[in-house]
Structure formats: C-alpha cells, structure tokens
Amino acid sequence: MEQGAQINLTQEADFADEIEAKLLCELRNKSTQSENAAFSLALSDASGATLGGLTASTAYGWLLIKVLFVEPPARGQGYGRDLIDAALSRAKELGCHSAWLDTSDAAAHHFYLSQGFVTFGALANELNQAPMGHQRWFMKRVI
C-alpha cells in the first residue's frame, strides 16, 4: 500500500453515495451511456400507509431493480407485478432496452420467472460453506 494511505471501515451514511457518484461521473466521461437515473416507487393504501415499494437505477440501457418489497399481508394481490410494470415503463421512458436483478429468495425467483425474467447466472454456496444451500440468482428480461 502506498505510504501514508489507510483503509478504514466506515459507517458514514453518505460515503457509499459519494463514492458511487464519483465512479459514475468517471464512467460517463469515458464511455457513451444512456440516461443514468435512480428512482423509487412507493406503494401505499388509500389511507397513505406504506405497503411496499421498489428502488431502481438505470445505466447503459439497462434497468437494475435493486429492491422490490411488498408487506406480507399485501402479497398475492398483484402489487409486485404492478411495481415491476411501473418500473419497466419508467425505464423505457429513460431509454432502457432491458432490466436485470438478483435475488436469493426462492419464492422471489419463482415470482420473477412468472414476470418474464430469465435466469442468466447463479452463485451457490458449496456443501462446506455457510449458509448451506444459499443461492443467488441473476435474472434479466427485455423491456
């Protein structure tokens, strides 16, 4: 390591956003990109109570669905599908051609398959690795 440089664990709330912004700025200067945008979709009931939501970002023509969550009592009513549809619509407005995501939940994997996503890769723990049986699926779909 260069003399005088240090590596420290940080819990600063804005650090991750700051370092990501610097990387994205450098990438924008180096290569042609489509619209880079981050957005969130909130799902609420008639009284305004939060039922769930979705967070996403776009880069290089791809939508990345980072988080999709629906409160357990609200599941099975089509809200997850509605959030995905709204995110894909927004991504198309921003010039995206495809979407991708990852999940380690088997039920979510099945749900995304039902929404037209296909698995393009997986990471799975080996027999001697904890937690045993853990797997993360990487999925994509054309918009």
C-alpha positions as CSV (number, residue, x, y, z in Angstrom):
1,M,0.0,0.0,0.0
2,E,1.2,3.5,-0.8
3,Q,3.0,5.1,2.1
4,G,0.6,7.2,4.2
5,A,-2.6,5.7,2.8
6,Q,-5.0,3.9,5.1
7,I,-8.0,1.7,4.7
8,N,-10.7,2.2,7.4
9,L,-14.1,0.7,7.8
10,T,-16.7,3.5,7.6
11,Q,-20.3,3.7,8.7
12,E,-20.8,7.2,7.3
13,A,-24.3,7.4,5.8
14,D,-23.3,9.4,2.7
15,F,-20.0,7.7,1.9
16,A,-21.4,5.0,-0.3
17,D,-23.4,7.5,-2.3
18,E,-20.4,9.8,-2.7
19,I,-18.1,7.1,-3.9
20,E,-20.7,5.7,-6.3
21,A,-21.3,9.3,-7.7
22,K,-17.5,9.7,-8.3
23,L,-17.4,6.3,-10.2
24,L,-20.5,7.1,-12.3
25,C,-19.0,10.5,-13.2
26,E,-15.8,8.9,-14.3
27,L,-17.6,6.3,-16.4
28,R,-19.8,9.0,-18.0
29,N,-16.6,10.8,-19.1
30,K,-15.1,7.6,-20.5
31,S,-17.9,6.0,-22.5
32,T,-21.2,6.6,-24.2
33,Q,-24.2,5.9,-22.0
34,S,-27.9,6.2,-22.0
35,E,-29.7,8.1,-19.2
36,N,-28.4,7.3,-15.8
37,A,-31.1,7.8,-13.2
38,A,-32.1,6.4,-9.9
39,F,-35.8,6.2,-8.9
40,S,-38.1,4.8,-6.3
41,L,-41.7,3.8,-6.5
42,A,-43.8,3.8,-3.4
43,L,-46.9,1.6,-2.9
44,S,-49.4,2.8,-0.4
45,D,-53.0,2.1,0.5
46,A,-56.0,4.5,0.4
47,S,-55.0,5.9,3.8
48,G,-51.4,6.6,2.7
49,A,-49.9,3.7,4.7
50,T,-46.9,2.2,3.0
51,L,-47.4,-1.3,1.6
52,G,-44.1,-1.6,-0.1
53,G,-42.0,-0.2,-2.9
54,L,-39.3,-0.6,-5.5
55,T,-35.9,1.1,-5.9
56,A,-34.0,1.0,-9.2
57,S,-31.4,2.7,-11.3
58,T,-30.5,2.8,-15.0
59,A,-27.2,2.6,-16.8
60,Y,-26.0,1.7,-20.3
61,G,-29.6,1.0,-21.4
62,W,-30.3,-1.4,-18.5
63,L,-32.7,-1.0,-15.6
64,L,-31.4,-2.5,-12.3
65,I,-34.1,-3.4,-9.9
66,K,-32.3,-3.1,-6.6
67,V,-35.1,-3.7,-4.1
68,L,-38.7,-4.9,-4.5
69,F,-40.7,-5.3,-1.3
70,V,-44.4,-5.8,-0.5
71,E,-45.6,-6.1,3.1
72,P,-46.6,-9.8,3.7
73,P,-50.3,-9.0,4.3
74,A,-50.5,-7.2,0.9
75,R,-48.8,-10.0,-1.1
76,G,-50.7,-12.1,-3.7
77,Q,-52.8,-9.1,-4.8
78,G,-50.7,-8.2,-7.9
79,Y,-48.8,-5.3,-6.3
80,G,-45.4,-6.8,-7.1
81,R,-46.4,-7.1,-10.7
82,D,-47.7,-3.6,-10.7
83,L,-44.4,-2.2,-9.3
84,I,-42.4,-4.1,-11.9
85,D,-44.7,-2.9,-14.7
86,A,-44.3,0.7,-13.5
87,A,-40.6,0.4,-13.2
88,L,-40.3,-1.1,-16.7
89,S,-42.4,1.7,-18.1
90,R,-40.2,4.3,-16.4
91,A,-37.1,2.6,-17.6
92,K,-38.4,2.6,-21.2
93,E,-39.0,6.4,-20.9
94,L,-35.4,6.7,-19.9
95,G,-34.2,4.7,-23.0
96,C,-33.7,1.3,-21.4
97,H,-34.0,-1.8,-23.5
98,S,-33.7,-4.5,-20.8
99,A,-33.9,-5.0,-17.0
100,W,-31.9,-7.1,-14.6
101,L,-32.0,-8.0,-10.9
102,D,-30.7,-10.6,-8.4
103,T,-32.5,-12.4,-5.6
104,S,-31.6,-15.1,-3.1
105,D,-35.2,-15.9,-2.2
106,A,-36.6,-19.0,-3.9
107,A,-40.2,-17.6,-3.9
108,A,-39.0,-14.3,-5.4
109,H,-37.1,-16.2,-8.0
110,H,-40.3,-18.0,-9.0
111,F,-42.2,-14.7,-9.0
112,Y,-39.7,-13.1,-11.3
113,L,-39.8,-16.0,-13.7
114,S,-43.6,-15.5,-13.8
115,Q,-43.0,-11.9,-14.8
116,G,-40.9,-12.8,-17.8
117,F,-37.4,-12.7,-16.3
118,V,-35.0,-15.5,-17.2
119,T,-32.1,-16.7,-15.1
120,F,-28.7,-15.9,-16.7
121,G,-26.4,-16.9,-13.8
122,A,-26.3,-18.1,-10.2
123,L,-23.9,-18.1,-7.3
124,A,-24.4,-21.1,-4.9
125,N,-22.6,-22.0,-1.7
126,E,-20.7,-25.3,-1.8
127,L,-21.5,-28.1,0.7
128,N,-18.9,-26.9,3.2
129,Q,-19.9,-23.2,3.0
130,A,-22.3,-21.5,5.3
131,P,-25.1,-20.9,5.0
132,M,-25.5,-24.3,3.3
133,G,-27.9,-24.3,0.4
134,H,-27.8,-20.5,-0.1
135,Q,-28.1,-19.4,-3.8
136,R,-28.4,-16.1,-5.5
137,W,-30.0,-15.9,-9.0
138,F,-29.2,-13.3,-11.5
139,M,-32.1,-12.5,-13.9
140,K,-32.9,-10.4,-16.9
141,R,-35.7,-9.5,-19.3
142,V,-36.1,-7.4,-22.4
143,I,-38.5,-4.5,-21.9
